Amino acid sequence: MPHSVTDTQLEEIFAGHDTVRKGHPGQTNLPLSREASVSKNKKKSFMSTSDSASFETFGLSDRMLKDLSRIGFATPTPIQEKALPPALEGRDILGCAQTGTGKTAAFVIPMVERLAGSPEGPPRGLILAPTRELAFQIQETIDQLGHSLRVYATTVVGGADVQAQLRGLKQHPEVIVATPGRLLDLMWDGHIDLREVEVVVLDEADRMLDMGFADQLNQIIDALPPGRQSFLYSATLPTDLEELARMSLQDPFHAVVAKPATPADGVTHMLHNTTPGAKTSLLLSLLEDADESVLVFTRTKNRADLIGETLRRSGHRAAAIHGNLSLERRRAALEGFRRGRYRILVATDIAARGLDIDNIGHVINYDLPYTPEDYVHRIGRTARMAAVGRATSFATAADTQSVRAIETILGQSIPRPSGARPDKKRRAHNGSPQAAEAKRGRPAGKRRRVRKRPGQPGARAEHHADAATRQAAPVTDQP
């Protein structure tokens, strides 16, 4: 399990930082020193602006201020307030802040300002993101903030029409927003040349490493010119991010506005101790309490589909999203959730990063995530931009260590429901042998034996929970 790097350790990451990077095996080493480097005499940190800070204090162009006002950006968030001054001066940025605090605008604003007026030609800006959904959301932000300054972007991601992406590249956009795999494919085929890139962003870089993009990132970084300005942003800073930070950043400014892997203050946490077989009935019970929008996380794609089907069969407006769905269906599910067509979105961790949907009132961890950092990312989908929200998690006996790790990263115990444990009540009422046998028409005491599966503790209950869900009616309203 990765451990987060603390704020005080950030300086140590770059201590004794060489100006020449050690290349990936078999690749050319590139100097990191910038052709027009920022003086090393500059201070490592900037004074925070006043409490009444506004975007006008940063010296932004009138056209940028116009676009910020048009989309309702009146006051900079803490990460924007801290990162924008050094970024606008040309510094590299290592940024860490809670999810939903405006990190995207913190790197889009200086990128657009720098690239405005660039001559037509190869792309001057590159933004890498771990998922297609996040890439499209970054594209939307550039469309908004680059409108008046005439800075345009195109998105190249896997699972989408390559020919359409090639047509977008022929329009000579200033910025390419990409997932690593598709970007490399187009580079190898000679459709993208990164030698003129002036600004590069690695957004949610830790997630890209988790998804196995380390080799691709090495190759992309080797193709970039040494004189670039680089930003690396994330909500967490695990230790395996150190090497990538050293490779991609030169004398960076540390824009850390919160302890790494810290959830928003507006989130109310709750933990239900339950069993695998009781999770679905517990979920249905919680969904009856309010009419807020709900994001439900599962560990597996199959379970996301099964839960989504069960919810629809129970009368809920629900959709599912995971990596096995086509890009069209994934976008339809997200848009339906964003616009209120669906009240509930069931998702794997594909939706844990960068999902920018307002007013998600409740995040439910049907399955706990694999790492405590992912817990922070998941619940960061609610209580965004100083709002409030709820985060509810289901934990089984097998999740004891995961719960401890999450509570350690939170710095506090997660509250449990007061009074009698609701999962016990639910099992006694709905999941008891008597209730199950009554449904089958057999008298109590003559239960059918369930054959154990050697070597798979807990698998039997999970199997029956999914099997029960699998009997739901066929889906007629596919996202």
C-alpha positions as CSV (number, residue, x, y, z in Angstrom):
1,M,0.0,0.0,0.0
2,P,1.5,3.3,-1.0
3,H,2.3,5.9,1.5
4,S,1.7,9.6,1.0
5,V,4.5,12.1,1.0
6,T,4.1,14.8,3.6
7,D,4.5,18.5,2.9
8,T,7.8,18.6,4.8
9,Q,9.2,15.7,2.6
10,L,8.6,17.5,-0.6
11,E,11.9,19.5,-0.3
12,E,13.7,16.2,0.3
13,I,12.4,14.7,-2.9
14,F,14.3,17.4,-4.9
15,A,17.3,17.6,-2.7
16,G,20.5,17.2,-4.7
17,H,18.3,17.2,-7.9
18,D,20.6,16.7,-11.0
19,T,20.1,18.9,-14.0
20,V,20.3,15.8,-16.2
21,R,17.7,13.2,-15.8
22,K,18.4,9.5,-15.8
23,G,16.6,8.2,-18.8
24,H,14.4,5.2,-19.1
25,P,16.5,2.1,-20.1
26,G,17.1,2.2,-23.8
27,Q,16.1,5.8,-24.2
28,T,18.0,9.1,-24.7
29,N,18.7,11.2,-21.7
30,L,17.3,14.7,-21.9
31,P,18.6,17.7,-19.9
32,L,16.1,19.2,-17.6
33,S,17.7,22.6,-17.4
34,R,15.4,25.1,-19.1
35,E,16.7,27.1,-22.1
36,A,15.0,30.2,-20.5
37,S,15.2,28.9,-17.0
38,V,13.8,30.7,-14.0
39,S,16.5,32.0,-11.7
40,K,17.3,29.7,-8.8
41,N,17.5,32.7,-6.6
42,K,13.7,33.0,-6.6
43,K,12.1,32.0,-3.3
44,K,10.6,28.6,-3.0
45,S,7.3,30.0,-1.9
46,F,5.2,33.1,-2.5
47,M,3.3,35.2,0.0
48,S,-0.4,34.4,-0.1
49,T,-2.5,37.2,-1.4
50,S,-5.0,38.9,0.9
51,D,-8.3,37.5,2.0
52,S,-10.0,39.6,-0.6
53,A,-7.9,38.2,-3.4
54,S,-9.3,38.3,-6.9
55,F,-8.1,37.2,-10.3
56,E,-7.3,40.9,-11.1
57,T,-4.4,40.7,-8.6
58,F,-2.5,38.2,-10.7
59,G,-2.0,40.5,-13.7
60,L,-4.1,38.4,-16.1
61,S,-5.1,39.7,-19.5
62,D,-8.4,41.5,-19.9
63,R,-9.7,38.8,-22.2
64,M,-8.9,36.1,-19.6
65,L,-10.6,38.1,-16.9
66,K,-13.6,38.4,-19.2
67,D,-13.8,34.6,-19.7
68,L,-13.4,34.0,-15.9
69,S,-16.2,36.4,-15.2
70,R,-18.4,34.9,-17.9
71,I,-18.2,31.4,-16.4
72,G,-18.7,32.7,-12.9
73,F,-15.2,32.5,-11.5
74,A,-15.1,35.5,-9.1
75,T,-12.6,34.6,-6.4
76,P,-9.6,32.2,-6.7
77,T,-9.6,29.1,-4.7
78,P,-6.7,28.4,-2.3
79,I,-4.8,26.2,-4.8
80,Q,-5.3,28.9,-7.5
81,E,-4.2,31.7,-5.2
82,K,-1.0,29.8,-4.3
83,A,-0.1,28.3,-7.7
84,L,-1.0,31.0,-10.2
85,P,1.6,33.7,-9.3
86,P,4.6,31.3,-9.8
87,A,3.0,29.6,-12.7
88,L,2.5,32.9,-14.5
89,E,6.1,33.7,-13.9
90,G,7.2,30.5,-15.7
91,R,7.9,28.3,-12.7
92,D,7.3,24.5,-12.7
93,I,4.6,23.5,-10.2
94,L,4.1,20.5,-8.0
95,G,0.5,21.0,-6.9
96,C,-1.4,19.1,-4.2
97,A,-4.9,20.0,-3.0
98,Q,-8.1,18.3,-2.1
99,T,-10.3,17.2,-4.9
100,G,-12.9,19.7,-6.1
101,T,-10.8,22.7,-5.3
102,G,-10.1,24.1,-8.8
103,K,-6.8,22.4,-9.7
104,T,-7.8,22.3,-13.4
105,A,-8.2,26.0,-13.7
106,A,-4.9,26.4,-11.8
107,F,-3.0,25.0,-14.7
108,V,-5.3,25.9,-17.6
109,I,-5.1,29.7,-16.8
110,P,-1.3,30.0,-17.0
111,M,-1.2,27.7,-20.0
112,V,-3.7,29.7,-22.0
113,E,-2.0,33.0,-21.1
114,R,1.4,31.7,-22.2
115,L,0.2,30.2,-25.5
116,A,-2.1,33.0,-26.6
117,G,-0.9,34.4,-29.9
118,S,1.3,31.4,-30.8
119,P,1.9,30.9,-34.5
120,E,0.0,28.1,-36.3
121,G,2.0,24.9,-36.2
122,P,2.8,21.9,-33.9
123,P,1.0,21.9,-30.5
124,R,2.6,24.1,-27.9
125,G,0.7,22.6,-24.9
126,L,0.2,19.1,-23.7
127,I,-2.0,17.8,-20.9
128,L,-2.0,14.2,-19.9
129,A,-4.8,12.6,-17.9
130,P,-5.5,9.0,-16.7
131,T,-9.0,8.6,-18.0
132,R,-11.1,9.7,-21.0
133,E,-13.7,11.3,-18.7
134,L,-11.1,13.6,-17.1
135,A,-9.6,14.4,-20.5
136,F,-12.9,15.6,-21.8
137,Q,-13.6,17.7,-18.8
138,I,-10.2,19.4,-19.2
139,Q,-11.0,20.0,-22.8
140,E,-14.2,21.8,-21.7
141,T,-12.3,24.0,-19.3
142,I,-9.9,25.1,-22.1
143,D,-12.9,25.8,-24.3
144,Q,-14.2,28.1,-21.7
145,L,-11.0,29.8,-20.6
146,G,-9.3,29.9,-24.0
147,H,-12.3,31.4,-25.9
148,S,-11.4,35.1,-25.9
149,L,-7.7,34.5,-26.3
150,R,-8.3,32.0,-29.2
151,V,-6.4,29.1,-27.6
152,Y,-8.0,25.9,-28.8
153,A,-7.5,22.2,-27.8
154,T,-8.3,18.8,-29.1
155,T,-8.6,15.6,-27.2
156,V,-7.0,12.3,-28.2
157,V,-8.1,9.3,-26.1
158,G,-8.4,5.5,-26.5
159,G,-11.8,4.0,-27.4
160,A,-12.8,7.0,-29.6
161,D,-12.8,7.5,-33.4
162,V,-9.2,7.8,-34.5
163,Q,-10.2,9.5,-37.8
164,A,-12.2,12.2,-35.9
165,Q,-9.1,12.8,-33.7
166,L,-6.9,13.1,-36.7
167,R,-9.2,15.7,-38.2
168,G,-9.0,17.6,-34.9
169,L,-5.2,17.6,-35.1
170,K,-5.3,19.0,-38.7
171,Q,-6.9,22.1,-37.2
172,H,-3.6,22.9,-35.6
173,P,-4.8,23.2,-32.0
174,E,-2.5,24.9,-29.5
175,V,-3.1,22.2,-26.9
176,I,-3.5,18.5,-27.0
177,V,-5.3,16.8,-24.1
178,A,-4.6,13.1,-24.1
179,T,-4.5,9.8,-22.3
180,P,-0.9,8.3,-22.6
181,G,-1.7,5.2,-24.7
182,R,-3.5,6.9,-27.6
183,L,-1.0,9.8,-27.6
184,L,1.9,7.4,-28.1
185,D,0.0,5.6,-30.9
186,L,-0.4,8.8,-32.8
187,M,3.2,9.8,-32.1
188,W,4.6,6.5,-33.4
189,D,2.4,6.9,-36.5
190,G,3.9,10.4,-37.1
191,H,0.7,12.4,-36.5
192,I,1.9,14.2,-33.4
193,D,5.2,16.1,-32.9
194,L,6.0,17.3,-29.4
195,R,9.2,19.0,-30.1
196,E,7.6,22.5,-29.9
197,V,5.7,21.9,-26.7
198,E,6.2,24.8,-24.2
199,V,3.9,23.7,-21.4
200,V,3.1,20.2,-20.2
201,V,0.7,19.1,-17.5
202,L,0.6,15.7,-15.7
203,D,-2.9,15.7,-14.1
204,E,-3.7,13.0,-11.5
205,A,-0.2,11.6,-12.1
206,D,-0.4,9.1,-9.3
207,R,-3.4,7.6,-10.9
208,M,-1.6,7.2,-14.2
209,L,1.1,5.3,-12.4
210,D,-1.5,3.1,-10.7
211,M,-3.0,2.3,-14.1
212,G,0.4,1.1,-15.4
213,F,1.3,4.1,-17.6
214,A,4.9,4.4,-16.2
215,D,6.6,3.2,-19.3
216,Q,4.4,5.4,-21.6
217,L,5.0,8.4,-19.4
218,N,8.8,7.9,-19.7
219,Q,8.6,7.7,-23.5
220,I,6.4,10.8,-23.7
221,I,8.7,12.8,-21.3
222,D,11.7,11.8,-23.4
223,A,10.0,13.3,-26.5
224,L,9.5,16.7,-24.9
225,P,12.0,19.6,-25.3
226,P,14.1,20.5,-22.3
227,G,13.0,24.1,-22.3
228,R,9.4,23.4,-21.3
229,Q,7.4,24.5,-18.3
230,S,5.9,21.6,-16.4
231,F,3.0,21.2,-13.9
232,L,2.3,18.0,-11.9
233,Y,-1.0,18.0,-10.0
234,S,-2.7,15.5,-7.8
235,A,-4.8,15.2,-4.7
236,T,-2.3,12.7,-3.2
237,L,1.5,12.4,-3.4
238,P,2.4,8.7,-2.9
239,T,6.1,7.8,-2.7
240,D,6.1,6.2,-6.1
241,L,5.5,9.6,-7.6
242,E,8.9,10.9,-6.5
243,E,10.8,9.6,-9.5
244,L,8.3,10.9,-11.9
245,A,8.4,14.3,-10.2
246,R,12.2,14.4,-10.5
247,M,12.0,13.4,-14.1
248,S,9.5,15.9,-15.2
249,L,10.0,19.0,-13.0
250,Q,12.9,21.4,-12.6
251,D,13.2,23.6,-9.5
252,P,9.4,23.3,-8.9
253,F,7.3,25.6,-6.7
254,H,5.4,23.4,-4.1
255,A,1.8,24.5,-4.2
256,V,0.5,22.4,-1.4
257,V,-2.6,23.9,0.3
258,A,-3.7,20.9,2.3
259,K,-2.1,17.8,3.8
260,P,-1.8,15.2,1.0
261,A,-4.8,12.8,0.8
262,T,-7.0,15.0,2.9
263,P,-10.8,15.0,2.2
264,A,-12.9,18.2,2.1
265,D,-14.1,19.6,5.4
266,G,-17.7,19.5,4.3
267,V,-17.9,15.7,4.1
268,T,-19.8,13.7,6.9
269,H,-18.4,10.2,7.2
270,M,-20.3,7.1,8.2
271,L,-19.3,3.4,8.3
272,H,-21.7,0.4,8.4
273,N,-20.3,-2.9,9.5
274,T,-22.1,-5.5,7.5
275,T,-21.7,-8.7,5.6
276,P,-21.3,-9.3,1.8
277,G,-24.8,-10.7,1.5
278,A,-26.4,-7.8,3.3
279,K,-24.8,-5.0,1.3
280,T,-27.5,-4.7,-1.4
281,S,-30.4,-4.5,1.1
282,L,-28.5,-1.9,3.1
283,L,-27.9,0.1,0.0
284,L,-31.6,0.1,-0.9
285,S,-32.5,1.1,2.6
286,L,-30.1,4.1,2.5
287,L,-31.4,5.3,-0.9
288,E,-34.9,5.6,0.6
289,D,-33.8,8.2,3.1
290,A,-33.4,11.2,0.7
291,D,-33.8,12.2,-2.9
292,E,-30.2,13.6,-3.4
293,S,-27.9,12.5,-6.2
294,V,-25.8,9.5,-5.2
295,L,-22.6,8.0,-6.5
296,V,-22.1,4.4,-5.6
297,F,-18.6,2.8,-5.9
298,T,-17.8,-0.9,-6.5
299,R,-14.6,-2.7,-7.0
300,T,-15.5,-4.7,-10.0
301,K,-17.2,-3.9,-13.4
302,N,-19.5,-6.9,-13.1
303,R,-20.8,-5.8,-9.7
304,A,-21.4,-2.3,-11.0
305,D,-23.6,-3.7,-13.7
306,L,-25.5,-6.0,-11.3
307,I,-26.1,-3.2,-8.7
308,G,-27.3,-0.8,-11.4
309,E,-29.7,-3.4,-12.7
310,T,-31.0,-4.1,-9.2
311,L,-31.6,-0.4,-8.5
312,R,-33.5,0.0,-11.8
313,R,-35.6,-3.0,-11.0
314,S,-36.4,-1.4,-7.6
315,G,-37.6,1.8,-9.3
316,H,-34.6,4.0,-9.1
317,R,-33.2,6.1,-11.9
318,A,-29.8,4.6,-12.1
319,A,-26.9,4.1,-14.6
320,A,-23.6,2.2,-14.4
321,I,-20.2,3.3,-15.7
322,H,-17.0,1.3,-16.0
323,G,-14.1,0.6,-18.3
324,N,-15.8,-2.2,-20.3
325,L,-18.5,0.2,-21.7
326,S,-18.0,2.0,-25.0
327,L,-17.0,5.6,-24.8
328,E,-20.5,6.6,-26.1
329,R,-22.2,4.7,-23.3
330,R,-19.9,6.1,-20.7
331,R,-20.5,9.7,-21.8
332,A,-24.2,9.1,-22.0
333,A,-24.2,7.8,-18.4
334,L,-22.2,10.7,-17.1
335,E,-24.3,13.3,-19.0
336,G,-27.5,11.6,-17.8
337,F,-26.2,11.8,-14.2
338,R,-25.0,15.4,-14.6
339,R,-28.4,16.5,-16.1
340,G,-30.5,14.7,-13.6
341,R,-31.9,12.0,-15.8
342,Y,-30.3,9.5,-13.5
343,R,-30.3,10.1,-9.7
344,I,-27.8,7.3,-9.0
345,L,-24.6,6.5,-10.8
346,V,-22.9,3.1,-10.0
347,A,-19.2,3.2,-10.9
348,T,-15.8,1.6,-10.5
349,D,-12.8,3.8,-9.7
350,I,-12.9,5.1,-13.2
351,A,-15.2,7.9,-11.7
352,A,-13.0,8.5,-8.6
353,R,-10.8,11.0,-10.3
354,G,-11.7,14.3,-11.9
355,L,-15.4,13.8,-12.1
356,D,-16.7,17.3,-12.2
357,I,-20.4,17.1,-11.4
358,D,-22.1,19.7,-9.1
359,N,-24.3,18.8,-6.2
360,I,-23.5,15.1,-5.7
361,G,-25.0,14.8,-2.2
362,H,-23.9,11.3,-1.2
363,V,-21.0,9.0,-2.1
364,I,-21.5,5.3,-1.0
365,N,-18.6,2.9,-1.0
366,Y,-20.5,-0.4,-1.6
367,D,-17.0,-1.9,-1.7
368,L,-14.0,-0.2,0.0
369,P,-11.2,0.9,-2.3
370,Y,-7.9,-0.9,-2.6
371,T,-6.0,2.0,-1.1
372,P,-6.8,4.7,1.5
373,E,-5.8,7.4,-1.1
374,D,-8.5,6.2,-3.4
375,Y,-11.0,6.6,-0.5
376,V,-10.1,10.3,-0.5
377,H,-10.5,10.5,-4.3
378,R,-13.9,8.8,-4.2
379,I,-15.5,10.9,-1.5
380,G,-14.0,14.0,-3.2
381,R,-16.8,13.7,-5.7
382,T,-19.1,15.3,-3.0
383,A,-18.7,18.5,-0.9
384,R,-16.9,20.1,-3.8
385,M,-16.0,23.8,-3.8
386,A,-16.8,24.3,-0.1
387,A,-20.2,22.5,-0.3
388,V,-21.4,19.8,2.1
389,G,-22.0,16.1,1.4
390,R,-22.1,12.6,2.9
391,A,-19.8,9.6,2.5
392,T,-21.0,6.2,3.6
393,S,-19.0,3.0,3.5
394,F,-19.8,-0.6,3.9
395,A,-17.2,-2.8,5.6
396,T,-17.1,-6.5,6.1
397,A,-15.0,-8.6,8.5
398,A,-12.4,-8.9,5.7
399,D,-12.1,-5.1,5.5
400,T,-10.6,-4.5,8.9
401,Q,-7.2,-3.5,7.7
402,S,-8.6,-1.3,5.0
403,V,-10.7,0.5,7.5
404,R,-7.7,1.1,9.8
405,A,-5.7,2.5,6.9
406,I,-8.5,4.8,5.9
407,E,-8.9,6.1,9.5
408,T,-5.2,6.6,9.7
409,I,-5.1,8.8,6.6
410,L,-8.1,10.7,7.8
411,G,-6.6,11.1,11.3
412,Q,-9.8,10.1,13.0
413,S,-12.2,7.2,13.5
414,I,-15.1,7.0,11.1
415,P,-18.4,7.1,13.1
416,R,-20.7,4.1,13.1
417,P,-24.5,4.2,13.3
418,S,-25.7,4.7,16.9
419,G,-27.8,2.1,18.6
420,A,-28.4,-1.4,17.3
421,R,-26.4,-2.4,14.3
422,P,-28.8,-2.1,11.3
423,D,-27.1,-4.9,9.4
424,K,-28.0,-7.4,12.1
425,K,-31.6,-6.2,12.0
426,R,-31.7,-6.6,8.3
427,R,-30.3,-10.1,8.3
428,A,-32.7,-11.1,11.0
429,H,-35.7,-9.8,9.0
430,N,-34.7,-10.4,5.4
431,G,-31.7,-12.7,5.3
432,S,-32.6,-15.2,8.0
433,P,-33.0,-18.9,7.1
434,Q,-36.7,-18.7,8.0
435,A,-37.3,-15.9,5.6
436,A,-35.3,-17.5,2.8
437,E,-37.0,-20.9,3.3
438,A,-40.5,-19.3,3.4
439,K,-39.8,-17.8,0.0
440,R,-38.8,-21.2,-1.4
441,G,-41.9,-22.9,0.2
442,R,-39.9,-25.2,2.5
443,P,-40.4,-25.4,6.3
444,A,-37.7,-23.9,8.5
445,G,-35.1,-26.3,9.7
446,K,-34.8,-28.1,6.4
447,R,-32.2,-25.8,4.8
448,R,-30.4,-26.8,1.7
449,R,-26.7,-27.2,2.3
450,V,-24.4,-24.9,0.5
451,R,-21.2,-26.5,-0.6
452,K,-18.1,-24.6,0.7
453,R,-15.5,-23.5,-1.6
454,P,-12.1,-24.4,-0.2
455,G,-9.5,-21.7,0.0
456,Q,-12.0,-18.9,-0.6
457,P,-13.0,-17.4,2.7
458,G,-15.9,-15.0,2.3
459,A,-16.3,-15.9,-1.4
460,R,-19.5,-17.8,-0.8
461,A,-21.4,-14.8,0.6
462,E,-20.1,-12.6,-2.2
463,H,-21.2,-15.2,-4.8
464,H,-24.7,-15.4,-3.4
465,A,-25.0,-11.6,-3.2
466,D,-24.1,-11.2,-6.8
467,A,-26.3,-14.2,-7.8
468,A,-29.3,-12.7,-6.2
469,T,-28.7,-9.4,-8.0
470,R,-28.2,-11.3,-11.3
471,Q,-31.8,-12.5,-11.2
472,A,-33.0,-8.9,-11.7
473,A,-35.3,-8.2,-14.7
474,P,-33.6,-7.4,-18.0
475,V,-32.4,-3.9,-18.4
476,T,-34.7,-1.8,-20.7
477,D,-33.3,1.6,-20.1
478,Q,-29.6,1.3,-20.9
479,P,-27.4,4.4,-20.5
